[in-house]
């Protein structure tokens, strides 16, 4: 990125990109703002961790929760490696076949109308995601963390895009797709930085904008927080439609009924299984609130320093693979790499949860990783690290092989003694 790209990318997180520099005639000309955002995400996350440490003297996130949030974010982006987003695909179809008027793509009026329309559309996407059970099944992923920080912003659902696109279709009757494409990305990026506790209050802006304070309420499971503050960029929709609540009592974050796991597939899909099990028993689903005292602590499994180091190293390896996969051309290769990443997310989640099968699954994953390295499918972003990483992964595989053998021997000895 040159200096101009860095400036635009950073300002895009705060919706501070001017109309003149964000108006495009064709969808193909719209920059991939979201794909360019990870360096800015990382910078703000590190800054938040530093400020949080200075203010509280303690980490603002656990290794387990932070890794799980990023894994969920990667999973949510995997479909984009194979296809255009459902929101843009559906929008372009309606525009191409049914639009009534074509507002000028380079008009200031069109730009501001799209800004308001996308944000209003997001309000209803978000509200329905909480009030309709099968849509909540996707959105609950974002609320599953019991922490509230910039890592939480990345904890997204794989399936939510398959329902959210419907709410923006009325815009396609008049607003060109290129204008919509810009604002749907800016609207999403804006919501990243409001997931923080280090910013307490923004003064008069609290009346108009969605802020960290307003969004903390939205993520709370206190009774006064439930189904409040659905806005994306603006909080005026909540004030107009009666869903606004100011921050008051200490906010306790997470789902009303915490799921107590870091296994990403369970986090993504457990509520669909719940809905299926309830469908044969009830015609309606009833939700209630737990008694929240404010003394609740987020789930934080006590992992050893060695385990945390192991998780962080393998997290960085799979993150580097994800960044590299985005540059690959072969769809088959991308599919295979995506499958390996999903295996990694599952296996590391098993380790965090201390699942009985964690050691066996991790041994198999390390074996796959060794084969990928020897086949040239897993070269690091920095070529100089290739040999050290290969040696490290081989040692990991050896460790898990020996660990599993020792476990089998121990089980056999116990059985022999019992006989």
N, C-alpha and C positions, 0 to 999 in steps of 0.2 A: 504494500500500500504506500502511496505517496502521501505528502502532508495533507492534501485536500481530501483524500479518501479517509484518512484517519479522523480529520475534523468532522466530516459528514457522518461517518460511522458512529462516532461518539455522540454527536448531537441527535442522531436518529433515536437513541435510547430514551431521549427526553422529548421527542416529537418537536425538536427545535430546528428542523430542516425547512428552509423556505420553499414557497410554492414554485419559484422559478427554477430551483435546482432539483425539484422532485416532480416535475411534470413531464410525461413522456407520451408520445403518440401511440406506440405499440407496446404490448405486454412484454415482448422479447427485449425491449430496451430498459425495462425496470431492473435496477441492480438487485442482486440477491442480498438485501439488507440483513436478513436473519442469518444467512450462511456466513456473512462477514462479521457477525457480532461476537463469536466466541472470544477473541482476544480482549474485547472490551468487557465481556462478562467476567473473564478471569481477573482482569485488572481491578474491577469493582469488588469482586469477591475477596481478593487479597487485601484491599483497602478496608473493607468491612471487617474482616478478621482482625486486622491491626487495631482499628478504632475500637472494636468490641473488646479486645483484650485490654486496651488501655483504660477503658471505662469500667470494666468489671473485674479484670485480673484473672479471667477464666476464658476458655474457648467458647465460642458462640455456637459451635456445631460439633457433633461427634464424627469420628472417621466413618463409622457405620452408616449414619444417616446421610452424610454428605455424599459418600460414594453411591448409595442407593438412589439418591435424588438425581445424580448425574446419569446413572445407568437408565433411569426412567426417561430422562430427557433424550438420551441417545435412541432408546427404543421408539419414542414418539416420532423421531425424525427418520427412522429407517425407511418408511414408505416413500419418502421424498427422493430416495436414491433410485427408485424405480419409476415414479410417476409424478406428475404435477399434482399439487394439493387439490383435495376434493372441493374446497371452497372456490378456488379459481377455475377448476374444470367445470363445475356446475354453473358458475357465474357466466363463463364464456359461452356455454351452450345456450343459456337463456338469452344472452345478448345477441348471439348470432342468429337466432331463430325468432325471437319474440319482442325485441326492444321496440318501444313506441316512438321515442325521440332519441336523438344522439346529441347530448350536451357537448359543447366544445371541450376537448381534452386539455387545452391550454388556457382555459378561463379561470380567473380567480374564484368566481362564483361556483363553478363546478368543483374546484378543489375544496372549498370550505363546506359545500353541501355534502361531499363525500366524507369529509372528516366527521361531520355530525351524524350522517346516516350510518357509517360503519360503527361509530361508537354506540349509537342507539341500538343497532343490530346486535352488537356485542352484549349490551345490557340484557336483551331478551334471550340471547344464547345462554348467557350465564345464569339468568334467573330460572329458565326452564331446566338447566342442568342440575339445579338444586330441587326443583319442584316436581320433576317427572322422573320416576324411579329408574327407567332403563337408560335415560341420559345421565342421571347421577351415577350410574354404574361405571361410566367412563370418567366422569369428572372427579369422583371421590379419590382418584389417584393423587390429584394435586393437593388434596387436603389430608393425605395420610401421614405426612410428617408431623411429629410433635414438637418440632423446632420451627422457628420462623426467621429465615435469613435468605440470602440470595441463592443459596443452594436450593431452597424450597421452590423458588421461582422456576427452576429447571425441571422439577418433578412433574412431568406431563403425561397425559394419557395417549396410548396408541390409537384408541378407537374414537376419541371425541370428534375428530374431523369428519367422521362419517355421518354425523347428525348436524353439526354446527353450520354447514354450508347452506342449509335450507333457509336460514334466517336472513341471509344477505341477498336472496334472489330478487326481491322487489326493486333493489337498486339497479339491477341489470336491465330494467325497462328503460333506463335513461342515462345512467352513468357509464362511460366507456370502461372496459376492463382494465386498461392501463392505470387509470386513476384509482379504481378499486384496489388493484394489486399493491399500489404504494401504501394506501392507508391501512389495509389489513395487516401489512408488515409493521408499520409504525405503531399501530394500536397494540400489537403483541409485544413489541420491544419496549414500549413505555412501561408495561406492567412488570418488567423485570426488576427495576430499581425500587419499586414500592414494597418489595418483600424484605423489609429490614426493620430491626428494632433500634438501630443506632440513630435514626432520624426521628425525633419525637413529634415536632409540630412545624407546620409551614405557614403559620399566621393566617392572613386573609385568604391565601390560596386554598385553605381548607374548605371554603364555601363553594368553590367551583370545581377544583381538581380532585381526582382520586389520589390520595396520599398514603404514605406508610401507615399513618394513624388509622385512616378509614379502612385500609385493607387488613390491618391487624384484626380489627373487629370481624371482618368477613371470615378470617381463618380461625376464629375462636370457637370453642365448644361450650362457652358459657351460655346460659339461657338467653341473655340479652343479645348475643351475637348471632344466633341461629338465623339463617336466611336473610342477612342484611348486607348492604353495601355491595351491590352487584356490578357497579360501574367499571368501565375499563380505564378511560382517560378522564372522563368527567364524572363528578358525583351528583350533578344536577338531576340526572334521571332518577336516582334513588330518592332525592328530595321530592321530585314531582310525583312519583308513583308510590310513595309511602313505605319504602324499604330502607330508609336511612337510619343509622344508629351511631351516635358519637362514641368514642372510646371512653370508658369510665373505669369499671373494676378491672383488676389484673386479668389479662386475657390468657386463657389456657388453650393451647393450640392442638389441632388434630381432629380426628373423627370423633363423633359422639361415643361410638364404641370402638376404641383403638384396636388395631389388628395385631399388634405386637409381633411383627416379623419384618425382616429386611429382604425377603425373597421376592424379586421383582415381578415374576410371573403371577405370584399370588396377589401382590399389590395391584397389578393391572386387571386381573380377571375374577377375583374372589367374589365380588358383588354380583356378577352375572350368575354365578352358581347359586348364590343366596336367592336371587329373584326366581330362578328356576325351581328351587326347592319350595318357595313360598307360593308359586303360581297354583299349585294343586291344592293348597290349603285355604287361601284367602282370596277374596275378590279385590280387596284393597290392602295396601301396605300402610301400617301405622308406625310413625316415628315418634320417639320420645327422647327427652334430654336426661342425661345423668346429672346428679347433684355435683356441681363443680365447686370446689372449695377455694381454688387458687393456690393450693399447696402441692398440686400434682406435678410430678417430675417427668420429663420425656424419657422414653425408652432408650437406654444406653447400656448395651451389654458390656460387661467388664472384660475387655479383650487384653491380652498380654501385649507388651510392647513389640515383641517379635511378630505376633499375629497382625497387629496394626501396620507394621512395616511391610509385611508380606502383602497385605491387601492393597496398600498404597502403591507398591511397585507394580503389581499386576493390573491395578486400575490405570496407572499411567501407560502401561504397555497396550492395553485395549483401547485407551483413548487415542494413542498415537495411531493405532490401526484404523480407528474410525475416521480420523482426519485424512488418512491416506486412502481409505476406501472411496471417499468422495471424489478422488481424482482418477479412479479406475474407469476403464471404458467397457470392459466385458461384463455384461449383465450376469453371466454365470459365475464369474469370479466374485462379483459383488454379493450375489446370493449366498455363496459359500462362506465368504467372510462375515456376512450378517448372521448366518447360522452359528459360526464360531463365537461371535460376540454374545449372542443370546446364551450359548452354553457357558461362557465366562460369567455373565451376569448371574445366572442361576447357581453356578458352583460357588462363587464368592458369597452369594446370599446364604447358601447352605452353611458355609463356614461361619459366618456371623451368627446365624441362628443355632449353630451347633447341632445340625441335623445328623442323624445316625449315618446317612449315606454320604456325608460331606467328603470324607477321605477318599472313598472309591470314585466319586464323581470328579474330584479334583485331580486324582491320579490319571483318569482317562482324559481330562482336559489338558493336562500337561503333556501327555503322550501325543495328543492331536497337535499341540503347539510345537513340539519338537519336529514332527513330520512336516508341518507347514514351514518351519524355518529351513529345514533341509531341502524343501521343494522350491524355495525362493518366494513363497507367498507371504512371508511375514518379515520383510526387511524394515528396520527401524527408520524413522525420519532422519536420524543422524547416522550415516554409514559407519562412522568410527565406533559406534556402540554395538555393532552387529555381533562381534565375537564375545564381548562380555555378557550380552543378553542371552546368547545361545548357551553359554556356560551356566548362567544363572538358571535358565529354564531346565537344563539337563539335571542340575542339582536338585531342583524342585521335584522333578519326576522321580529321581532316585530316592529322595526323602519320602515321598508318598508311597512308593513301592515298598520300602522298608517298613514304613509305618503300618501299612495294611497287612504285611506279612506278620509283623509282631502282634497285631491285633488278632489275626487268625490263630497264631500259636497260643496266645493267651486264652482265647475262647476254647481251643482244643484242650488245654491244660485244665481249665475249669470243668469241662465236661468229664474229663478223665477222673478228676477228684470226686465229682459228684457220683460217678459210677462205682 
